[in-house]
């Protein structure tokens, strides 16, 4: 048996700049008085991050809730804070 690969078109691959994987944990800003929204985030598996003072939630859940405009950033890895600056 012989396998043949046929290439129809060749082009450069470009990484998407603003792509966030669906399983990535992101930080969300939810103000103090927005209790209903905080409870909704919690019901989707969100957790309060006391150090960052923000909610942590998977990006796919953020999309489902329509909260993309409240993303502060991605959660930092725990061992990154232990790295030395030099």
C-alpha positions, 0 to 999 in steps of 0.5 A: 500500500502506498500513501500519497499526500496531495498539496493543493495550496501552500500559504504562510500560517498566521497565529490569531492575535486575540485568540483565547482557548475555550478552556482558558481561565480568565479574570472577570471584573464584577462590581461590588453591587452586582450580586445577581451577576456574581451569583450567575458567574458562580453557578457557572463554576466561577471562583473568587480570586482574593489576590487578584480581586476578580472572578475566575471563569472559563472562557467558554462560560464567559462567552455563554454569559456574554461577559467578554467586555468584563475580561481583565486578563488571563489567570497567572500561573501560580509559579510565575509569582515565584520567578525572580526578576533577573 
